[in-house]
Amino acid sequence: MSTYATQADFVARFGDAEALALCSTVASGEAIIDSAGLGVALADASRIVDSYIATRYPLDLIAARTVFPEPLRLAVCDIARYFLYKDQATDQVTARYKDQLTWLRDVAKGVVALVFTPPLTVAEQQEAIFAPAPVVGVDLGGIFGTSVLSGMPTVDRRDDSRFTVVNGVLVRIV
């Protein structure tokens, strides 16, 4: 598992002042960025990113890279920033966090793709997952198995003349 952004990336994006305001400690009478606390937020944000991109790209393929796609770094920084604000996130911070989750959902669905620099090799492209596997249910039998449920009567019998819909409610005519 990789951490897609560093403390330097976070500071470059949001500045020393915000990093200090969100995650600082005092050393020798001077406020400094709490590297451990910021590192935890960046690692947590990276795990969130992993949970989305793993549906499209094997995580070991990404971890083997030395340079990560810039949008991953941006997503991790925005998500970590949101985490560091705790319950006090501004509207802008919340909007950026939600935008990143939307972008990650799009990556997971294949609407957008990660662009690697240098580009993926042919072998890496073949390893990458470009179409998500469909979710398939499994009938394990038992009390609520498909064989039992398919033999039970249904309530929604709109084609049956003994039922009608009144004010959006299915009613049996007696």
Secondary structure as a PSIPRED ss2 file (coil, helix, strand):
# PSIPRED VFORMAT (PSIPRED V4.0)

   1 M C   1.000  0.000  0.000
   2 S C   1.000  0.000  0.000
   3 T C   1.000  0.000  0.000
   4 Y C   1.000  0.000  0.000
   5 A C   1.000  0.000  0.000
   6 T C   1.000  0.000  0.000
   7 Q H   0.000  1.000  0.000
   8 A H   0.000  1.000  0.000
   9 D H   0.000  1.000  0.000
  10 F H   0.000  1.000  0.000
  11 V H   0.000  1.000  0.000
  12 A H   0.000  1.000  0.000
  13 R H   0.000  1.000  0.000
  14 F H   0.000  1.000  0.000
  15 G H   0.000  1.000  0.000
  16 D H   0.000  1.000  0.000
  17 A H   0.000  1.000  0.000
  18 E H   0.000  1.000  0.000
  19 A H   0.000  1.000  0.000
  20 L H   0.000  1.000  0.000
  21 A H   0.000  1.000  0.000
  22 L H   0.000  1.000  0.000
  23 C C   1.000  0.000  0.000
  24 S E   0.000  0.000  1.000
  25 T E   0.000  0.000  1.000
  26 V E   0.000  0.000  1.000
  27 A E   0.000  0.000  1.000
  28 S C   1.000  0.000  0.000
  29 G C   1.000  0.000  0.000
  30 E E   0.000  0.000  1.000
  31 A E   0.000  0.000  1.000
  32 I E   0.000  0.000  1.000
  33 I E   0.000  0.000  1.000
  34 D C   1.000  0.000  0.000
  35 S H   0.000  1.000  0.000
  36 A H   0.000  1.000  0.000
  37 G H   0.000  1.000  0.000
  38 L H   0.000  1.000  0.000
  39 G H   0.000  1.000  0.000
  40 V H   0.000  1.000  0.000
  41 A H   0.000  1.000  0.000
  42 L H   0.000  1.000  0.000
  43 A H   0.000  1.000  0.000
  44 D H   0.000  1.000  0.000
  45 A H   0.000  1.000  0.000
  46 S H   0.000  1.000  0.000
  47 R H   0.000  1.000  0.000
  48 I H   0.000  1.000  0.000
  49 V H   0.000  1.000  0.000
  50 D H   0.000  1.000  0.000
  51 S H   0.000  1.000  0.000
  52 Y H   0.000  1.000  0.000
  53 I H   0.000  1.000  0.000
  54 A C   1.000  0.000  0.000
  55 T C   1.000  0.000  0.000
  56 R C   1.000  0.000  0.000
  57 Y C   1.000  0.000  0.000
  58 P C   1.000  0.000  0.000
  59 L H   0.000  1.000  0.000
  60 D H   0.000  1.000  0.000
  61 L H   0.000  1.000  0.000
  62 I H   0.000  1.000  0.000
  63 A H   0.000  1.000  0.000
  64 A C   1.000  0.000  0.000
  65 R C   1.000  0.000  0.000
  66 T C   1.000  0.000  0.000
  67 V C   1.000  0.000  0.000
  68 F C   1.000  0.000  0.000
  69 P C   1.000  0.000  0.000
  70 E H   0.000  1.000  0.000
  71 P H   0.000  1.000  0.000
  72 L H   0.000  1.000  0.000
  73 R H   0.000  1.000  0.000
  74 L H   0.000  1.000  0.000
  75 A H   0.000  1.000  0.000
  76 V H   0.000  1.000  0.000
  77 C H   0.000  1.000  0.000
  78 D H   0.000  1.000  0.000
  79 I H   0.000  1.000  0.000
  80 A H   0.000  1.000  0.000
  81 R H   0.000  1.000  0.000
  82 Y H   0.000  1.000  0.000
  83 F H   0.000  1.000  0.000
  84 L H   0.000  1.000  0.000
  85 Y H   0.000  1.000  0.000
  86 K H   0.000  1.000  0.000
  87 D H   0.000  1.000  0.000
  88 Q H   0.000  1.000  0.000
  89 A C   1.000  0.000  0.000
  90 T C   1.000  0.000  0.000
  91 D H   0.000  1.000  0.000
  92 Q H   0.000  1.000  0.000
  93 V H   0.000  1.000  0.000
  94 T H   0.000  1.000  0.000
  95 A H   0.000  1.000  0.000
  96 R H   0.000  1.000  0.000
  97 Y H   0.000  1.000  0.000
  98 K H   0.000  1.000  0.000
  99 D H   0.000  1.000  0.000
 100 Q H   0.000  1.000  0.000
 101 L H   0.000  1.000  0.000
 102 T H   0.000  1.000  0.000
 103 W H   0.000  1.000  0.000
 104 L H   0.000  1.000  0.000
 105 R H   0.000  1.000  0.000
 106 D H   0.000  1.000  0.000
 107 V H   0.000  1.000  0.000
 108 A H   0.000  1.000  0.000
 109 K H   0.000  1.000  0.000
 110 G C   1.000  0.000  0.000
 111 V C   1.000  0.000  0.000
 112 V C   1.000  0.000  0.000
 113 A C   1.000  0.000  0.000
 114 L C   1.000  0.000  0.000
 115 V C   1.000  0.000  0.000
 116 F C   1.000  0.000  0.000
 117 T C   1.000  0.000  0.000
 118 P C   1.000  0.000  0.000
 119 P C   1.000  0.000  0.000
 120 L C   1.000  0.000  0.000
 121 T C   1.000  0.000  0.000
 122 V H   0.000  1.000  0.000
 123 A H   0.000  1.000  0.000
 124 E H   0.000  1.000  0.000
 125 Q H   0.000  1.000  0.000
 126 Q H   0.000  1.000  0.000
 127 E H   0.000  1.000  0.000
 128 A C   1.000  0.000  0.000
 129 I C   1.000  0.000  0.000
 130 F C   1.000  0.000  0.000
 131 A C   1.000  0.000  0.000
 132 P C   1.000  0.000  0.000
 133 A C   1.000  0.000  0.000
 134 P C   1.000  0.000  0.000
 135 V C   1.000  0.000  0.000
 136 V C   1.000  0.000  0.000
 137 G C   1.000  0.000  0.000
 138 V C   1.000  0.000  0.000
 139 D C   1.000  0.000  0.000
 140 L C   1.000  0.000  0.000
 141 G C   1.000  0.000  0.000
 142 G C   1.000  0.000  0.000
 143 I C   1.000  0.000  0.000
 144 F C   1.000  0.000  0.000
 145 G C   1.000  0.000  0.000
 146 T H   0.000  1.000  0.000
 147 S H   0.000  1.000  0.000
 148 V H   0.000  1.000  0.000
 149 L H   0.000  1.000  0.000
 150 S C   1.000  0.000  0.000
 151 G C   1.000  0.000  0.000
 152 M C   1.000  0.000  0.000
 153 P C   1.000  0.000  0.000
 154 T C   1.000  0.000  0.000
 155 V C   1.000  0.000  0.000
 156 D C   1.000  0.000  0.000
 157 R C   1.000  0.000  0.000
 158 R C   1.000  0.000  0.000
 159 D C   1.000  0.000  0.000
 160 D C   1.000  0.000  0.000
 161 S C   1.000  0.000  0.000
 162 R C   1.000  0.000  0.000
 163 F E   0.000  0.000  1.000
 164 T E   0.000  0.000  1.000
 165 V E   0.000  0.000  1.000
 166 V E   0.000  0.000  1.000
 167 N C   1.000  0.000  0.000
 168 G C   1.000  0.000  0.000
 169 V E   0.000  0.000  1.000
 170 L E   0.000  0.000  1.000
 171 V E   0.000  0.000  1.000
 172 R E   0.000  0.000  1.000
 173 I C   1.000  0.000  0.000
 174 V C   1.000  0.000  0.000
